[in-house]
Amino acid sequence: MIASVVHGFYDEIRKDDLLGPIFNGAIAPQDWPHHLDKMCAFWSATLLRSGRYDGRPLPPHLALPELGEEHFRRWLALFRATVHELCPPDVAVLFMDRAMRIAHSFRLAIAFNRGEDTVLVRPIVEETL
């Protein structure tokens, strides 16, 4: 199920008007299989505590100066659509809970890294996507 979610989600990301150019600019076509494997390992570790992922997901995101609130909102909306299409409701809730926490953590880290006031970074509420 994790592999289906990851592959389905990134298929949508790659063709999205807002997110596609960012992801396709950061990940070369020949590197996508490796990236997808890494994302499957990440979600396996995140949801199942499998220990399969030992990377650092934040630094590549910090290197994207154009990354902003609208990108995280779109990312979460596409992720939500994917998990609700592919997963039983209770699993979709689990995926979204983790995704919302990750998005907020990344947004805080990006704001801090840019010297912005992190107090102004409020969690995105799923119902507003």
Secondary structure by P-SEA (a helix, b strand, c coil): caaaaaaaaaaaaaaccccaaaaaaaccccaaaaaaaaaaaaaaaaccccccccccccccccccccccaaaaaaaaaaaaaaaaacccaaaaaaaaaaaaaaaaaaaaaaaaaaccccccccccccccc
